[in-house]
Structures are given as C-alpha cells and as structure tokens.
C-alpha cells in the first residue's frame, strides 16, 4: 500500500462516516473493547483477581458483538443479494461507495420489518 492509496482510503472512509456514522452495535462493540482494556490495565497495576471476572465478561460481550463484524461477506455476494432484492443487477464497477452503503442500509431496513 502506498501513500496515495492510504489517502484515498482515508478520504472515502471519512465520507462514509460523515454520511452514515457508526451504528449502535459497533459503538457498543468499541465501548466493550475500551472497558476491557481499562480492566486489563487496572489488573496489571492492582493484581485484583476480581478484575479478571470483569475482563472475562467484557470479552464475552466483544465476542458476541464481534460476530456481526468478523465474517465479512465478499462484495460480490452482497451485491448478488441486493440485486435480487432490487430486481436488477447492480454493477460492482459502476456503483459508488455511497450508493453501495445506501443500498445496504435500505436492504437492512426492509429486512427488519419482515
């Protein structure tokens, strides 16, 4: 990866975050990771074994929430499902990032109502 790739990725990701933000599930995931890190630091300092229970609880939350982010479907597979939902083929090469995530968001909303 070169510097221009990193700049392009950063620009696209910043646009994504400003348009769509972080969903609540991902915010809870990040918060659980933050709490786990704090408990780990406190354990190193205090050696209070009770903190190991708290670390384990947060770890369980992270694993539970992480299953929504870890598998990572291939874009081709996702576009196949969205294409079937839309009733027409979505071209991977001509679809913008914004259009892709808007379609994902609308697809998710439609499936929640079912």
FISETI-336488 format. One record per residue (C-alpha): x, y, z; residue in three letters. Coordinates in steps of 0.001 Angstrom, whole numbers, always signed. Layout:
N
+---------+---------+---------+------+
!      xx !      yy !      zz ! code !
+---------+---------+---------+------+
!       X !       Y !       Z !  ALA !
...
+---------+---------+---------+------+
//
This chain:
114
+---------+---------+---------+------+
!      xx !      yy !      zz ! code !
+---------+---------+---------+------+
!      +0 !      +0 !      +0 !  UNK !
!   +1429 !   +3360 !    -935 !  UNK !
!    +733 !   +6834 !    +416 !  UNK !
!   -1829 !   +7678 !   -2293 !  UNK !
!   -3798 !   +4502 !   -1543 !  UNK !
!   -3885 !   +5415 !   +2137 !  UNK !
!   -5011 !   +8965 !   +1363 !  UNK !
!   -7755 !   +7680 !    -959 !  UNK !
!   -8957 !   +5162 !   +1632 !  UNK !
!   -8970 !   +7814 !   +4356 !  UNK !
!  -10973 !  +10203 !   +2186 !  UNK !
!  -13547 !   +7537 !   +1282 !  UNK !
!  -13829 !   +6319 !   +4877 !  UNK !
!  -14220 !   +9867 !   +6209 !  UNK !
!  -17033 !  +10440 !   +3689 !  UNK !
!  -18665 !   +7174 !   +4767 !  UNK !
!  -18513 !   +8122 !   +8452 !  UNK !
!  -19836 !  +11616 !   +7863 !  UNK !
!  -22717 !  +10246 !   +5757 !  UNK !
!  -23651 !   +7081 !   +7687 !  UNK !
!  -21847 !   +7303 !  +11040 !  UNK !
!  -21253 !   +4289 !  +13274 !  UNK !
!  -24210 !   +2076 !  +14076 !  UNK !
!  -25188 !   +1409 !  +17691 !  UNK !
!  -23975 !   -2178 !  +17632 !  UNK !
!  -20494 !   -1102 !  +16563 !  UNK !
!  -20463 !   +1631 !  +19228 !  UNK !
!  -21309 !    -989 !  +21885 !  UNK !
!  -18543 !   -3221 !  +20494 !  UNK !
!  -15973 !    -409 !  +20747 !  UNK !
!  -17175 !    +500 !  +24240 !  UNK !
!  -16763 !   -3130 !  +25402 !  UNK !
!  -13230 !   -3191 !  +23979 !  UNK !
!  -12447 !     +67 !  +25794 !  UNK !
!  -13781 !   -1252 !  +29130 !  UNK !
!  -11826 !   -4493 !  +28721 !  UNK !
!   -8598 !   -2545 !  +28125 !  UNK !
!   -9235 !    -424 !  +31219 !  UNK !
!   -9875 !   -3519 !  +33366 !  UNK !
!   -6718 !   -5140 !  +32000 !  UNK !
!   -4644 !   -2065 !  +32869 !  UNK !
!   -6145 !   -1941 !  +36372 !  UNK !
!   -5402 !   -5646 !  +36842 !  UNK !
!   -1757 !   -5144 !  +35903 !  UNK !
!   -1486 !   -2314 !  +38445 !  UNK !
!   -3578 !   -3715 !  +41336 !  UNK !
!   -3399 !   -7502 !  +40793 !  UNK !
!   -7035 !   -7666 !  +41977 !  UNK !
!   -8296 !  -11045 !  +40733 !  UNK !
!  -11902 !   -9773 !  +40767 !  UNK !
!  -10959 !   -7704 !  +37708 !  UNK !
!  -10335 !  -10956 !  +35817 !  UNK !
!  -14091 !  -11636 !  +36037 !  UNK !
!  -14843 !   -8213 !  +34594 !  UNK !
!  -12324 !   -8803 !  +31803 !  UNK !
!  -13979 !  -12123 !  +31002 !  UNK !
!  -17449 !  -10537 !  +30951 !  UNK !
!  -16292 !   -7817 !  +28554 !  UNK !
!  -14541 !  -10428 !  +26432 !  UNK !
!  -17836 !  -12317 !  +26112 !  UNK !
!  -19603 !   -9136 !  +25028 !  UNK !
!  -16868 !   -8448 !  +22476 !  UNK !
!  -17149 !  -11954 !  +21027 !  UNK !
!  -20935 !  -11742 !  +20922 !  UNK !
!  -20949 !   -8371 !  +19189 !  UNK !
!  -17909 !   -9227 !  +17056 !  UNK !
!  -19694 !  -11987 !  +15203 !  UNK !
!  -21629 !   -9288 !  +13360 !  UNK !
!  -18390 !   -7760 !  +12035 !  UNK !
!  -15945 !  -10637 !  +11747 !  UNK !
!  -17244 !  -12779 !   +8921 !  UNK !
!  -17111 !  -10123 !   +6238 !  UNK !
!  -19073 !  -11121 !   +3174 !  UNK !
!  -17444 !  -10611 !    -197 !  UNK !
!  -18805 !   -7610 !   -2076 !  UNK !
!  -19847 !   -9863 !   -4965 !  UNK !
!  -22015 !  -11959 !   -2629 !  UNK !
!  -23608 !   -8924 !   -1019 !  UNK !
!  -24342 !   -7367 !   -4410 !  UNK !
!  -25995 !  -10608 !   -5533 !  UNK !
!  -28465 !  -10455 !   -2629 !  UNK !
!  -29102 !   -6747 !   -3080 !  UNK !
!  -29588 !   -7266 !   -6829 !  UNK !
!  -32219 !   -9926 !   -6161 !  UNK !
!  -33935 !   -7568 !   -3707 !  UNK !
!  -33845 !   -4636 !   -6175 !  UNK !
!  -34914 !   -6744 !   -9133 !  UNK !
!  -31971 !   -5714 !  -11317 !  UNK !
!  -28247 !   -6457 !  -11475 !  UNK !
!  -26050 !   -3976 !   -9665 !  UNK !
!  -22731 !   -3426 !  -11437 !  UNK !
!  -19844 !   -3575 !   -8994 !  UNK !
!  -17602 !   -1434 !  -11184 !  UNK !
!  -20008 !   +1470 !  -11598 !  UNK !
!  -21595 !   +1527 !   -8124 !  UNK !
!  -20237 !   +4267 !   -5868 !  UNK !
!  -19364 !   +3658 !   -2239 !  UNK !
!  -22199 !   +5936 !   -1166 !  UNK !
!  -24708 !   +4091 !   -3367 !  UNK !
!  -23457 !    +713 !   -2073 !  UNK !
!  -23880 !   +1650 !   +1590 !  UNK !
!  -27215 !   +3333 !    +946 !  UNK !
!  -28446 !    +119 !    -683 !  UNK !
!  -27151 !   -1910 !   +2283 !  UNK !
!  -28900 !    +403 !   +4706 !  UNK !
!  -32220 !    +213 !   +2834 !  UNK !
!  -31911 !   -3562 !   +2440 !  UNK !
!  -31338 !   -3859 !   +6200 !  UNK !
!  -34363 !   -1685 !   +6963 !  UNK !
!  -36578 !   -3745 !   +4648 !  UNK !
!  -35462 !   -6999 !   +6272 !  UNK !
!  -36076 !   -5681 !   +9805 !  UNK !
!  -39732 !   -5088 !   +9010 !  UNK !
!  -40274 !   -8685 !   +7895 !  UNK !
+---------+---------+---------+------+
//
